[in-house]
């Protein structure tokens, strides 16, 4: 890795770590393991938990579940899931783990780390039925409707949350799935956890504040200081202490120990990033994780060469202005726990930096949009007069447009809440905007094209979904070819399988250019100004995700970047000589407190 890039990453780490020393004796903390996440976009922090007997740790990396001895030893790789594993819980038998990501994001499977097997959870029960409290009514749920499952200490019952039509429900289900009960909760709840006495607690939103309630949805624990808490939560075996995450003055969260009866809470950790997600063993040793998330925009010659940082602060999703002098970027701390709890109000904004290899920019030169919500991935019209960007502004999830010289943005797509549009791209002739989003017809990610006049900024045609034949895949990104009548599409055909194809702007048959294997989802795609080549992200022999260059007319890809860091979101410069991209690292460190 070039010296400048190393120095820049070290500097960022120093800035982010300027915090008070941990109030707890560091000798009581032991580093256990590190889980590597497989991309910065669309992922959530790796899940992890200590086994009830304290001998094992289970943790996820994307769709892969791994188990290893808590004190070190060989890692057991279990059969991979089809989607990311975001939740897992140990059975009291210390060998079985229940995790999601089976077939779909919300499907569940049982993993046996001794036999090294995986099997579907309750495969013979398509639907579960439960009496709804004392109301005499009956409610139903599919197995894949169950969220954030938690195994009881005795292993006989599983607690879960169901998002019902009339609000959230707390379910309790026998371990074999034959019996269930449900209770409607009038407040927003998350992260159910069992107390040693067999009660189910959870994090509940009370008057806009997040609190631990026992039982779930009941009385809140009154703490001093008056903390907003973030789950998951865990209870000590003496039923006197609950471990929670709570925000600090820098906007991240630390791990706290609080009395269940209420009273003075004690801060345990003081890391530079989010510290949270405690799980506990029978000896009261606590496993928790520390998030490490770093992104920086950088640049390299399009024909290959050393990478150089363009920013010295958290930044990503680069796009070039028409002159090649400036980059549009997304910037912000992207505090995972606090932001996830308040999504879509997260610390990501859209801005501009000047392109200069050294010294890298210390801050944005101008702010394009900085709402309380997620703002990201801006792009300029070819004449430089307009900027389109993705935002959740005003509870939307759409593409917005504003004059490049400044002014109020206006929303130009209306795909609906939760459609999650992607990164907009303006056609070379200045008449069209291309982006991905959820199809109303299939609910899968598809490509959309809207007509927009780059002179006036007026919408000439509402967004229309591209009907693509011959490609059964979820679109993750699309770029224009120089003729403005064809687009290149990056799509996911299945778990770990991606395809690049071209298709006419109005839809039609897909012409497959390249297929490749990668666990990195939503890595981006870019096209050379002359339309001859595409650049994409793929795993290299060195184990890092690197930039590759691919002839669209056919031929093998060639590697562009080679420094030992992960890349994503490539963007070709207007002169064709350079490529900007995001350099990233995304890990979760697991520590044990005894």
Secondary structure, 3 states (H helix, E strand, C coil): CCHHHHHHHHHHHHHHCCCCCCCCCHHHEEEEEEEECCCCCCCCCCCEEECCCCCEEEEEECCEEEEEECCCCCEEECCCCCCCCCCEEECCCCCEEEEECCCCCCCEEEEECCCCEEEECCCCCCEEEEEECCCCEEEEEEHHHEEEEEECCCCCEEEEEEEECCEEEEEEEECCCCCEEEEEECCCEEEEEECCCCCEEEEEEECCEEEEEECCCCEECCEECCCCEEEEEEECCCCCEEEEEEECCCCCEEEEEEECCCEECEECCCCCCCEEEEEECCCCCEEEEEEEEEEEEEEEECCCCCCEECECCCEEEEEECCCCCEEEEEECCCCHHHHHHCCCCCCCEEEEEECCCCCCECCCCEEEECCCCCEEEEEECCCCCEEEEEECHHHCCEEEEEECCCCCCEECCCCCCCCCCCCCEECCCCCEEEEEEECCCCCCEEEEEEEECCCCCCEEEEEEECCEECCCCEEEEEEECCCCCEEEEEEEEECCEEEEEEEECCCEECEEEEEEECCCCCCCEEECCCCCEEEEEEECCCCCEEEEEEECCCCCCEECCCCCCEEEEEEECCCCCEEEEEEEEEEEEEEEEC
